[in-house]
Structure formats: C-alpha cells, structure tokens
Amino acid sequence: MTLRNLDVLVNSSTGTTTGSLLERLNRCNTAFGQRMLRHWLCAPLCQQEAIDDRLDAVEYLLNNTAATEEVGKILKTLPRLFSSSGPTLYTFGSQRSHLGW
C-alpha cells in the first residue's frame, strides 16, 4: 500500500486534501506545524523509545490544557520559521528535553 492508496495526504477520488487522513488530523496553528504533521504521516517513527517519547508528550499536552494553550499562544507569535523543509528540521530528540519536562 502507498500513501496515495491510503489517502494519507490527498483524497484519491477528488485530488484534494478533503477526506484525507492529513485533513482529518490537521489541527495545526502554524505552517511549521502543518509541515511537521505531513512529515510525521509520511515517515512515521519506528523506534520504540521515540514513539514512547512522542506519546508521553501528547499525553502531557492532553492532560494540561493550560500548557497547551500557552504553547499555542507562543507559537502564534513566532515569525515564520523554517520555510524550507529538510532533514534537520525534524531531528529534535526528546520532546521532554525541549519543553523542560
């Protein structure tokens, strides 16, 4: 199966993102977040430790709405960063180390 067959990025029937997995999951507030989500869908994590780190970060944000709102406010004020995608944009390490958890 390919990303196209699974309608991950584009709906194969319409040729648009409407009805695609990307459209269903995309709640990003920034262009950078949208690019990162697209990257994550196209190249999912394979290492258990990295998967666990991401799940821990998501769980933290889901359980701490104040932190989620604060991060959202901060992200909305940042200038448009990283307009070109590349492998270095997605090499962040543990989310906990970057968010101070």
DAFEN-V161132 format. One record per pair of residues at least 4 apart in sequence whose ideal C-beta (glycine too) atoms are under 7 Angstrom apart, sorted by the first residue. I is the first residue (numbers start at 1). J is the second residue. D is the distance in Angstrom with one decimal. If there is no record, write none. Layout:
<<I;J;D> <I;J;D>>
This chain:
<<1;5;4.9> <1;6;5.5> <2;6;7.0> <3;8;4.2> <3;9;5.8> <3;42;6.3> <4;12;6.1> <7;11;5.3> <7;12;5.6> <7;19;6.7> <7;20;5.0> <7;21;6.4> <8;20;6.5> <8;21;4.8> <8;22;6.5> <8;41;5.5> <9;20;5.9> <9;22;5.1> <9;38;6.8> <9;41;6.9> <10;15;6.3> <10;16;6.7> <10;17;6.0> <10;20;5.6> <11;16;5.8> <11;17;6.9> <11;18;5.8> <11;19;4.2> <11;20;5.0> <14;18;6.0> <14;19;6.8> <17;22;5.7> <17;23;4.4> <18;23;5.8> <19;23;6.4> <21;25;6.1> <21;41;6.5> <22;26;5.7> <22;38;6.4> <22;41;6.0> <25;37;6.6> <26;34;6.3> <26;37;6.0> <28;33;3.4> <28;34;4.5> <28;37;5.7> <29;33;6.2> <29;72;5.8> <29;75;5.9> <29;76;5.8> <30;75;5.3> <31;35;6.4> <31;80;6.2> <32;36;6.3> <32;81;5.9> <32;82;5.5> <33;37;6.3> <34;38;6.4> <35;39;6.4> <35;85;5.6> <36;40;6.3> <36;90;6.8> <37;41;6.4> <38;42;6.4> <39;43;6.0> <39;90;5.6> <40;44;6.5> <45;50;4.6> <45;51;4.9> <45;54;6.4> <47;51;6.8> <48;52;6.2> <49;53;6.4> <50;54;6.5> <51;55;6.3> <52;56;6.2> <53;57;6.5> <53;94;5.0> <53;95;5.8> <53;96;6.8> <54;58;6.4> <54;95;6.7> <55;59;6.1> <56;60;6.3> <56;96;6.9> <57;61;6.5> <57;95;3.7> <57;96;6.9> <58;62;6.2> <59;63;6.2> <60;64;5.9> <60;101;6.4> <61;67;6.5> <61;68;4.8> <64;68;6.4> <65;69;6.2> <66;70;6.3> <67;71;6.3> <68;72;6.3> <69;73;6.5> <70;74;6.5> <71;75;6.2> <72;76;6.4> <73;77;6.9> <74;78;7.0> <82;89;5.2> <85;89;5.9> <87;91;6.7> <92;98;6.1> <93;97;5.8> <95;99;5.8> <96;101;4.0>>
